[in-house]
Amino acid sequence: MARATPPTPYPESPPADPTSNWKTYINSDFGLTLRYPNNWTAKENWGTSGLKEFHYLVLLTDPSNVDEVVGGNIGIMAWDNPSSLTLKEFRDAYSSGAGPGIYNDSAQQIIVAGHTAYLSHNQNCEPVKCSIYTIPVGTKIYEVYIFSPDKIKADRPTIDQIFSTFKFLDTTTDKSAKKFGYIRAITSNGTFYTLSIDLAHYISDNTRPSGYRIDNPDTKLTSYPLAQNLSIITQTFRHTTDGNFQFNQSVPFNEFLSRYQSDSSLKNIPYWFDMDGGTITKITE
């Protein structure tokens, strides 16, 4: 007796996006789009700190709250960074001790909306505590303040859902977004690694057999943090069975670090550095 063929099960539908019907905030000048609950209110303004102007957005559960900072559940600041300075350079150049608190050696490196970010917990956002996400994106630096849940009405899951909708619009890169030079040191603060680079200039020159020359008039070192999802491409690390170099090889960071620490000649090899808001995302020999 033939057995009946069991029906083919239908694939389960993906869970509905709980944020799909929320309000949408979008501002090309601010360089950000996000969604937030329909019973929340978004307020935006301009301000100054340490003589540096910034654009800020506050998401409120209570639109009648007069104090937009303390009454806000999420505060977002956007700083213009046209020279793509590192976070430390930006802080030192503009804060004068009273401006954006965007650099913290003990910050945790994470990924937010596809970009490297730095998370500092338990910061003093008087009169409450907050967590600060610092996110360099293109020619802007964002600071996202998540205020202490025991001082606000919103619950943390809602805040996390809002955070998941972040999309940064200002991902424009310019010549400063790709740098060239020599790696003079690789250091770690226990949380993330930093490269100290002697920046140089790669110049086309038809009078040279190679068609280019490298100028290095200034040997001052500049430090840049490494992204968690760093990519490294080498030309001279590996060889074929007949002794030739294997070009364009992807190398894990630990292997690169080990070789760099044991072989001083690597300090004299020039590299290209792809940047995202002052963070190195790719190293190419």
BELGIFEN-V666873 format. One record per helix or strand of 2 or more residues. SS is the DSSP state (h for helix, s for strand). FROM is the first residue (numbers start at 1). LEN is the number of residues. If there is no record, write none. Layout:
BEGIN
<<SS	FROM	LEN> <SS	FROM	LEN>>
END
This chain:
BEGIN
<<s	23	5> <s	32	5> <s	41	9> <s	52	9> <s	72	9> <h	87	8> <s	108	5> <s	115	11> <s	128	10> <s	140	8> <h	149	3> <h	156	9> <s	167	2> <h	175	3> <s	178	11> <s	193	7> <s	201	4> <s	212	4> <s	221	14> <s	249	2> <h	253	10> <h	264	5> <s	270	7> <s	279	6>>
END
